[in-house]
Amino acid sequence: MFSAGPNTMNRSSWTVPQHGNPKIPKVREYAQIKMMDGVVLTGYVFVEATSRIQDVLNGATQFIPFVDENDAILLLNKASIMHLKPFDA
């Protein structure tokens, strides 16, 4: 039998988590990336719907998410990217 003890949380004290930043929709941009070590990757870069791939590369984050042709998710260090070629749809 369950007994409510002194450590039981009262439902009226529950709060809904507040998120400071709303989610911004992202789109996948098909691109080919050549890394500094010569590896060439083809797949998708995620870009905010109102941004360009250049904005992602010039942004403050050190890594960018990338999905290759095998649907593997990679985090690429921007400092290791030699060349990025977007393919227009």
Secondary structure as UniProt FT lines:
FT   TURN            6..7
FT   HELIX           11..13
FT   STRAND          26..35
FT   TURN            36..37
FT   STRAND          40..48
FT   TURN            49..50
FT   HELIX           53..57
FT   STRAND          63..68
FT   TURN            69..70
FT   STRAND          73..77
FT   HELIX           78..80
FT   STRAND          81..86
//
